[in-house]
């Protein structure tokens, strides 16, 4: 990690428009040691550098790069460096109900092992944390975080997974798709949509992903790109197009436009507005 500077940055994401908040922490410490404390939420962290030692449940645990750490609500713990280079991690603080969705039984999921080695899930948590820290879009947060936290509980807690078929999954997914398309500037929360049809948010996400092949936020982002493309072809500037189709800003539009079409909105607008452009310039495949 080289010369480590003490730094910590908090980002607050909302799970759906007007939904509950969820805090994200990006931290890198050389010497910082946390005093004993507890949280009302689950602390879910991914170590990304160095080694951290944590006093927990009467013992000490050590987490290294790629490890997931799950600290349960109400459990006293500390945290500090276990190596000269310090430690760095990404953490989120999730309400207990978020981890219980997708499992059977009452009560909150119990994790017998606080340090988990699950490379696929660790990478997904880190990517999601990074993306939402940069742009805490409410629908994206609500589509990605509950899904990953449910996966965490299903894979590593003592709770049994709820794999029952979602009733009317295809019709539910198509109805959600239509609502998102109709309300792209201020999409409804998935929690509200699920409640309208008597499902949990996890069930709604399962139905949508199974039917559409992507989670709701990704479907809506691609739909917004299609709408923005038509505006750019009509001469609208990228920043204005972003606002007209519901992206947070031009950077948010650019991120998705490049993912879907391979070029920036500005490059696309310039290419379709210039009748003398070279054949194949900024081609879209």
Secondary structure, DSSP 8 states (H G I E B T S, - for coil): --S---EEEEEEEESSTT--EEEEEEEEESS--EEEE--SSEEEEEEEEEEEEEEETTEEEEEETT-EEEE-TT--EEEEESSTT-EEEEEEEE-HHHHHTTB-SSS----S-SEE--HHHHHHHHHHHHHHHH---HHHHHHHHHHHHHHHHHHHSSS-B-----TTHHHHHHHHHHHHHHTTTS---HHHHHHHTT--HHHHHHHHHHHHSS-HHHHHHHHHHHHHHHHHHTT--HHHHHHHHT-SSHHHHHHHHHHHHSS-HHHHHHHHH-TT--TTTT---
